[in-house]
Amino acid sequence: MKYLILVVDGAADYKIESLGNKTPLEVANLTNINSIAAVGEVGLVQTIPEGIAPGSDAANLAIMGFDPRVYLTGRAPLEAASMGIEMSDSDVAFRCNVVTLAGAGAYEELEMVDHSAGDISTEEARELIRAIDAHFDKAKFYPGVSYRHCMIVDKGDDKTVLTPPHDILTKVIGEYLPANKEIREMMKESYELLSAHSVNIARVEKGLNPANSIWIWGQGKKPQLASFYEKYGVKGVTISAVDLIKGIGVCAGLEAIDVVGATGTLHTNYVGKALAAIRAFEDGNDFVYLHVEGPDECSHQGDLDGKIKSLEEIDAKILKPILDYFLASGEDYRVLVLPDHETPVSMRTHASGAVPYVLYDSTAKKETDNAKVFTEAEATKSGRFFENGYQLADYFFAVK
């Protein structure tokens, strides 16, 4: 039996007036996802437990079968694991975005314009993070992918309240700055340093958003996850452009596969991700956790057309070739397709509501219902609901 979990990050949304009071999932052309929905199972799953912020860390832990209330220590240490950063028990990891701030006056009076600095290239961001690392001696900075980076502090403050930058888009940052004076001053000082950096001067000249400040958040200590093989008896891999996802997998003993051209944006290498999944199965792996960030990033940018396009690209360029491979191989297989959390375009950030899922088992009895599709409304109507998200993985791997 082969197993595929395809995570369409942030795909779940609210009804949108300009779409005829429909959601992006309802208007997107999802021929392949809906074909397995018609003969599979559609339902709802609560990936974000009550009282926990609707982050990708909690949601993807749940989808992989780990109760976030037990295993969540913060997203940054999971990202650090993906980046190969060795953490001591006293280390605290922090996510470090490079962001775009705008406005006049004091740092506290600036506005959060872009949490990703215009999806800055990894090469440009690496130069900026190296400059930051050379400037500050109380922390160690590690460059990641695009705007996503990591800061490690020995005996750091893992209790202070830190706000994700994508939660405060268009807002003045003053009231969201951390109470921790050292972190706050580092962020403030970074603005002076990065604003004058040659990378940002060149970006401004090209009309691009400058990555003119670091934004620190998502802190936590070294996580301890159970082995995925011991938990479910499958050997597997993760495929994602996002260090957080790869880090969860690494901590659970899954191999992280990098795909050239995988960006974590709308413009990613969809075909390359599908081919990587197929090769992983051909190489003897039982399980692929394939995560695609595009719908989430488009939602953060308020790009409705981009969100719909990314959903259609995932359906046609990722799921279809993998389904074709399964059919040609003659092997039994199960496929689970779902968002990790809601990211409504109207909010431009994550929300905590339950999300729809589609589960298809090639060995199960088929009762075709072409009206059954992968949408929020259809999932709600089904009456199937996993109140604890981590139990869906138990069901997925155990169902006969």
Secondary structure per residue as TSV (DSSP state, phi and psi in degrees):
chain	resnum	aa	ss	phi	psi
A	1	M	-	360.0	131.6
A	2	K	E	-105.8	147.4
A	3	Y	E	-128.5	130.6
A	4	L	E	-125.2	125.5
A	5	I	E	-110.9	117.0
A	6	L	E	-107.3	112.0
A	7	V	E	-99.4	113.4
A	8	V	E	-95.8	88.9
A	9	D	T	-55.5	126.1
A	10	G	T	68.2	16.3
A	11	A	B	-66.5	-34.3
A	12	A	B	-66.2	141.0
A	13	D	-	-149.9	-177.7
A	14	Y	-	-102.8	164.7
A	15	K	-	-65.0	139.0
A	16	I	B	-121.2	127.5
A	17	E	G	-58.0	-42.0
A	18	S	G	-67.6	-14.4
A	19	L	G	-99.9	18.9
A	20	G	T	74.1	34.1
A	21	N	S	61.4	39.7
A	22	K	B	-120.4	167.9
A	23	T	-	-96.7	164.0
A	24	P	H	-55.8	-37.4
A	25	L	H	-64.2	-29.3
A	26	E	H	-78.7	-26.0
A	27	V	H	-102.5	-20.7
A	28	A	S	-67.6	148.5
A	29	N	-	-84.1	96.4
A	30	L	-	-114.3	60.8
A	31	T	H	-54.7	-44.1
A	32	N	H	-80.4	-41.5
A	33	I	H	-63.0	-42.8
A	34	N	H	-70.2	-25.0
A	35	S	H	-68.1	-35.4
A	36	I	H	-82.8	-25.5
A	37	A	H	-64.3	-38.2
A	38	A	H	-63.0	-27.8
A	39	V	H	-118.3	9.0
A	40	G	S	-119.8	-150.6
A	41	E	E	-116.3	132.9
A	42	V	E	-118.9	137.3
A	43	G	E	-164.1	-171.7
A	44	L	E	-115.8	148.1
A	45	V	E	-138.8	136.5
A	46	Q	-	-94.4	96.1
A	47	T	-	-80.9	-22.2
A	48	I	S	-106.3	112.0
A	49	P	-	-67.2	152.9
A	50	E	T	-58.2	134.4
A	51	G	T	89.7	-3.7
A	52	I	S	-111.6	136.7
A	53	A	-	-61.1	143.7
A	54	P	-	-77.2	64.8
A	55	G	-	-95.4	160.9
A	56	S	H	-66.5	-24.9
A	57	D	H	-64.7	-53.6
A	58	A	H	-61.5	-44.4
A	59	A	H	-65.1	-44.9
A	60	N	H	-75.3	-30.6
A	61	L	H	-58.0	-45.7
A	62	A	H	-62.2	-44.8
A	63	I	H	-62.4	-34.0
A	64	M	T	-81.3	1.5
A	65	G	T	96.4	12.4
A	66	F	-	-109.0	124.4
A	67	D	-	-66.5	114.6
A	68	P	H	-58.3	-28.3
A	69	R	H	-67.3	-18.2
A	70	V	H	-103.3	-41.5
A	71	Y	H	-104.0	-13.0
A	72	L	-	-75.3	118.9
A	73	T	S	-116.0	1.9
A	74	G	-	121.3	152.5
A	75	R	H	-78.5	-32.7
A	76	A	H	-60.0	-42.2
A	77	P	H	-65.0	-27.6
A	78	L	H	-69.3	-41.0
A	79	E	H	-65.4	-38.7
A	80	A	H	-60.5	-40.0
A	81	A	H	-61.5	-40.9
A	82	S	H	-64.0	-35.6
A	83	M	T	-81.3	-1.1
A	84	G	T	77.6	20.4
A	85	I	-	-83.2	124.2
A	86	E	-	-82.8	121.4
A	87	M	-	-107.6	137.3
A	88	S	-	-83.8	168.8
A	89	D	T	-65.6	-20.6
A	90	S	T	-94.5	-7.9
A	91	D	E	-74.6	147.4
A	92	V	E	-122.2	128.9
A	93	A	E	-97.2	144.1
A	94	F	E	-128.9	139.7
A	95	R	E	-73.4	137.8
A	96	C	E	-126.8	100.6
A	97	N	E	-80.3	151.4
A	98	V	E	-101.6	126.5
A	99	V	E	-126.0	169.8
A	100	T	E	-109.1	118.3
A	101	L	E	-109.2	149.3
A	102	A	E	-142.8	158.1
A	103	G	-	127.1	180.0
A	104	A	S	-118.2	161.1
A	105	G	S	96.5	-157.6
A	106	A	S	-68.1	160.4
A	107	Y	G	-53.8	-41.5
A	108	E	G	-64.2	-17.9
A	109	E	G	-95.7	-0.2
A	110	L	-	-78.4	161.1
A	111	E	E	-109.8	141.7
A	112	M	E	-78.8	104.1
A	113	V	E	-88.7	-40.2
A	114	D	E	-153.4	118.8
A	115	H	T	-73.8	-10.8
A	116	S	T	-121.1	6.8
A	117	A	T	50.2	49.1
A	118	G	T	65.0	35.6
A	119	D	T	49.8	52.3
A	120	I	-	-51.6	146.1
A	121	S	-	-68.5	152.9
A	122	T	H	-61.3	-37.5
A	123	E	H	-65.4	-44.5
A	124	E	H	-65.0	-45.6
A	125	A	H	-62.8	-36.6
A	126	R	H	-60.4	-40.6
A	127	E	H	-61.7	-41.0
A	128	L	H	-68.1	-41.9
A	129	I	H	-68.1	-35.2
A	130	R	H	-62.8	-39.2
A	131	A	H	-65.7	-40.6
A	132	I	H	-64.1	-43.7
A	133	D	H	-63.0	-38.2
A	134	A	H	-70.9	-25.8
A	135	H	H	-82.1	-38.3
A	136	F	-	-103.4	131.9
A	137	D	S	-105.8	-1.3
A	138	K	S	-97.9	1.5
A	139	A	S	-149.4	159.6
A	140	K	E	-115.0	128.3
A	141	F	E	-108.2	137.3
A	142	Y	E	-123.4	126.1
A	143	P	E	-73.3	141.2
A	144	G	E	-116.8	-133.2
A	145	V	E	-109.7	131.2
A	146	S	T	52.9	-119.0
A	147	Y	T	-90.1	-1.0
A	148	R	E	-100.6	118.4
A	149	H	E	-138.3	179.1
A	150	C	E	-133.6	141.0
A	151	M	E	-122.9	132.5
A	152	I	E	-116.1	130.2
A	153	V	E	-128.6	125.2
A	154	D	E	-71.0	129.2
A	155	K	T	57.0	39.1
A	156	G	-	-73.3	169.6
A	157	D	-	-86.2	105.2
A	158	D	S	-97.0	8.4
A	159	K	S	-109.2	-19.3
A	160	T	S	-62.6	148.2
A	161	V	-	-82.1	121.5
A	162	L	-	-125.4	137.2
A	163	T	-	-101.2	128.8
A	164	P	-	-60.7	135.9
A	165	P	G	-65.9	-29.3
A	166	H	G	-72.0	-9.3
A	167	D	G	-84.0	-12.0
A	168	I	S	-126.6	29.5
A	169	L	T	-59.2	136.0
A	170	T	T	73.9	0.8
A	171	K	S	-99.1	151.4
A	172	V	B	-70.3	133.9
A	173	I	S	-80.8	-14.9
A	174	G	G	-48.1	-51.1
A	175	E	G	-75.9	-7.2
A	176	Y	G	-104.7	1.5
A	177	L	S	-72.4	148.0
A	178	P	-	-69.2	149.7
A	179	A	S	-69.6	-27.8
A	180	N	-	-62.9	112.7
A	181	K	H	-62.3	-40.4
A	182	E	H	-64.0	-44.5
A	183	I	H	-66.4	-42.9
A	184	R	H	-60.3	-42.9
A	185	E	H	-69.2	-33.1
A	186	M	H	-64.1	-43.3
A	187	M	H	-62.8	-43.9
A	188	K	H	-64.1	-43.9
A	189	E	H	-66.8	-33.3
A	190	S	H	-63.6	-30.5
A	191	Y	H	-63.2	-42.3
A	192	E	H	-66.5	-39.9
A	193	L	H	-69.7	-49.2
A	194	L	H	-74.6	-30.9
A	195	S	H	-60.4	-30.8
A	196	A	T	-96.0	1.4
A	197	H	S	-73.8	144.5
A	198	S	H	-60.5	-32.9
A	199	V	H	-60.4	-44.3
A	200	N	H	-75.7	-33.1
A	201	I	H	-60.6	-42.5
A	202	A	H	-67.2	-37.8
A	203	R	H	-65.0	-42.3
A	204	V	H	-62.8	-41.2
A	205	E	H	-62.1	-29.2
A	206	K	T	-88.3	0.4
A	207	G	T	80.5	18.7
A	208	L	-	-98.8	156.3
A	209	N	-	-68.1	127.9
A	210	P	-	-77.4	146.0
A	211	A	-	-90.0	77.6
A	212	N	-	-98.3	9.3
A	213	S	E	-158.3	150.6
A	214	I	E	-88.9	154.1
A	215	W	E	-134.6	119.1
A	216	I	E	-103.2	132.6
A	217	W	E	-166.9	-177.9
A	218	G	E	65.9	33.2
A	219	Q	E	-73.1	159.4
A	220	G	E	178.1	167.7
A	221	K	-	-98.0	171.3
A	222	K	-	-53.5	124.3
A	223	P	-	-82.4	160.0
A	224	Q	-	-129.9	96.9
A	225	L	-	-103.7	148.2
A	226	A	-	-70.8	155.2
A	227	S	-	-65.5	130.0
A	228	F	H	-64.6	-36.6
A	229	Y	H	-65.3	-43.2
A	230	E	H	-67.8	-30.2
A	231	K	H	-75.3	-43.8
A	232	Y	H	-124.4	-4.9
A	233	G	S	71.7	25.2
A	234	V	-	-125.3	146.2
A	235	K	-	-97.5	129.6
A	236	G	E	-151.6	-179.0
A	237	V	E	-137.7	160.0
A	238	T	E	-112.5	143.6
A	239	I	E	-129.3	113.8
A	240	S	-	-163.7	153.5
A	241	A	S	-86.8	-5.2
A	242	V	-	-103.5	125.0
A	243	D	H	-59.8	-33.8
A	244	L	H	-56.9	-47.4
A	245	I	H	-66.7	-47.0
A	246	K	H	-61.3	-36.2
A	247	G	H	-66.0	-40.6
A	248	I	H	-59.2	-45.5
A	249	G	H	-61.7	-46.4
A	250	V	H	-58.3	-44.0
A	251	C	H	-65.5	-23.6
A	252	A	T	-100.0	8.7
A	253	G	T	85.3	15.2
A	254	L	-	-92.7	145.1
A	255	E	E	-77.7	136.3
A	256	A	E	-96.2	123.5
A	257	I	E	-105.5	125.8
A	258	D	-	-91.6	139.0
A	259	V	-	-117.0	124.6
A	260	V	T	-60.2	130.7
A	261	G	T	85.5	2.5
A	262	A	-	-81.7	117.1
A	263	T	-	-111.2	-18.7
A	264	G	S	79.7	14.6
A	265	T	S	-125.7	-176.9
A	266	L	S	-56.1	-39.4
A	267	H	S	-94.4	72.5
A	268	T	S	-115.3	175.2
A	269	N	-	-91.3	80.8
A	270	Y	H	-61.4	-47.2
A	271	V	H	-62.5	-41.4
A	272	G	H	-61.9	-36.5
A	273	K	H	-67.1	-41.8
A	274	A	H	-63.0	-44.6
A	275	L	H	-63.7	-37.7
A	276	A	H	-64.1	-39.3
A	277	A	H	-64.5	-45.2
A	278	I	H	-62.5	-43.7
A	279	R	H	-61.9	-37.8
A	280	A	H	-62.0	-42.4
A	281	F	H	-65.7	-43.1
A	282	E	H	-62.7	-29.8
A	283	D	T	-80.6	3.6
A	284	G	T	102.7	3.4
A	285	N	-	-74.8	145.5
A	286	D	S	-89.8	-24.2
A	287	F	E	-140.6	135.9
A	288	V	E	-127.1	127.2
A	289	Y	E	-104.4	104.1
A	290	L	E	-109.6	116.1
A	291	H	E	-114.4	132.3
A	292	V	E	-125.3	121.8
A	293	E	-	-86.2	-17.4
A	294	G	H	-48.7	-51.1
A	295	P	H	-59.0	-36.5
A	296	D	H	-67.3	-47.3
A	297	E	H	-63.1	-39.6
A	298	C	H	-63.6	-38.2
A	299	S	H	-63.3	-42.8
A	300	H	H	-61.4	-33.0
A	301	Q	T	-85.3	-4.2
A	302	G	T	72.1	24.0
A	303	D	-	-98.1	88.8
A	304	L	H	-65.5	-46.2
A	305	D	H	-61.0	-40.0
A	306	G	H	-65.1	-37.3
A	307	K	H	-63.1	-45.7
A	308	I	H	-63.3	-42.7
A	309	K	H	-62.8	-42.4
A	310	S	H	-64.0	-38.5
A	311	L	H	-61.8	-42.2
A	312	E	H	-68.6	-36.1
A	313	E	H	-65.6	-42.0
A	314	I	I	-60.2	-45.0
A	315	D	I	-62.4	-47.6
A	316	A	I	-83.2	-36.6
A	317	K	I	-102.4	-14.1
A	318	I	I	-112.7	-59.7
A	319	L	I	-67.5	-43.7
A	320	K	H	-57.6	-52.1
A	321	P	H	-63.5	-31.2
A	322	I	H	-70.7	-42.6
A	323	L	H	-61.9	-40.5
A	324	D	H	-60.9	-40.9
A	325	Y	H	-61.9	-47.1
A	326	F	H	-57.9	-45.5
A	327	L	H	-63.1	-41.0
A	328	A	H	-70.5	-30.9
A	329	S	H	-74.0	-26.1
A	330	G	T	78.0	4.4
A	331	E	-	-84.1	153.9
A	332	D	-	-72.3	147.1
A	333	Y	E	-153.6	157.9
A	334	R	E	-128.7	142.3
A	335	V	E	-129.4	133.0
A	336	L	E	-123.5	122.4
A	337	V	E	-118.6	130.1
A	338	L	E	-166.7	157.2
A	339	P	-	-79.4	159.5
A	340	D	S	-80.6	-32.6
A	341	H	S	-161.2	171.5
A	342	E	B	-76.8	140.4
A	343	T	-	-136.5	82.7
A	344	P	-	-64.7	133.9
A	345	V	T	-58.8	-35.4
A	346	S	T	-65.9	-27.8
A	347	M	T	-94.8	-28.6
A	348	R	T	61.5	23.5
A	349	T	S	-153.2	179.0
A	350	H	-	-77.7	153.9
A	351	A	B	-131.4	165.0
A	352	S	-	-100.2	4.9
A	353	G	S	-68.2	162.1
A	354	A	-	-65.0	150.9
A	355	V	E	-119.9	154.9
A	356	P	E	-78.1	152.0
A	357	Y	E	-136.3	156.0
A	358	V	E	-123.8	128.9
A	359	L	E	-123.3	124.1
A	360	Y	E	-122.9	131.7
A	361	D	E	-121.8	117.5
A	362	S	T	-65.0	-18.6
A	363	T	T	-95.3	-7.4
A	364	A	S	-81.1	157.3
A	365	K	-	-65.1	135.1
A	366	K	-	-102.1	130.8
A	367	E	-	-129.7	97.3
A	368	T	-	-68.3	130.5
A	369	D	-	-139.1	95.9
A	370	N	T	-67.1	-11.4
A	371	A	T	-80.4	-13.3
A	372	K	-	-85.6	117.0
A	373	V	-	-134.3	170.1
A	374	F	S	-87.6	83.5
A	375	T	S	-140.7	163.9
A	376	E	H	-63.2	-41.7
A	377	A	H	-66.9	-43.5
A	378	E	H	-65.1	-39.1
A	379	A	H	-65.2	-39.5
A	380	T	H	-65.7	-41.9
A	381	K	H	-65.7	-26.4
A	382	S	H	-64.2	-29.0
A	383	G	-	82.6	-7.2
A	384	R	-	-83.4	130.3
A	385	F	E	-151.6	124.3
A	386	F	E	-99.3	106.4
A	387	E	S	-68.1	-33.7
A	388	N	S	-108.6	111.2
A	389	G	T	-56.2	-36.5
A	390	Y	H	-64.7	-19.2
A	391	Q	H	-76.0	-18.2
A	392	L	H	-64.8	-39.3
A	393	A	H	-64.5	-41.4
A	394	D	H	-57.0	-44.0
A	395	Y	H	-66.0	-44.2
A	396	F	H	-61.4	-43.7
A	397	F	H	-83.9	-19.4
A	398	A	H	-101.4	-22.2
A	399	V	-	-60.2	138.3
A	400	K	-	-106.4	360.0
